[in-house]
Amino acid sequence: MDNKQKILLSDELTKQLVNAPETGMGYHKVDIYLKNGEIIKNQIVLNCSILTLEKSIKINVVNIEKLVVL
């Protein structure tokens, strides 16, 4: 995971994931829906709070509208 950036999710987004079943032990696989309509598919969130993204993907947590668990 060295080539990944780690982004701390907001409390609101974390609460959404706490109530969702995990994809695997300690992580969720999600699609990220941004406020501008863009969707970033098949990303990993660790421990309901740490979004891991390729370093080439530049987003700010305030621009995330919702996460959908796959």
WOGIHU-V936345 format. One record per backbone hydrogen bond with DSSP energy under -0.5 kcal/mol. NH is the residue of the N-H (numbers start at 1). CO is the residue of the C=O. If there is no record, write none. Layout:
# WOGIHU-V936345
((NH,CO) (NH,CO))
This chain:
# WOGIHU-V936345
((4,1) (5,53) (7,51) (9,49) (14,10) (15,11) (16,12) (17,13) (18,14) (19,15) (20,17) (23,27) (24,27) (26,24) (27,24) (28,45) (30,28) (30,43) (31,68) (32,40) (33,31) (33,66) (34,32) (34,38) (35,63) (37,34) (40,32) (41,39) (43,30) (44,52) (45,28) (46,50) (47,26) (49,46) (50,46) (51,7) (51,49) (52,44) (53,5) (53,51) (55,3) (57,54) (58,56) (59,57) (63,60) (64,61) (65,33) (65,63) (66,33) (68,31) (69,67) (70,29))
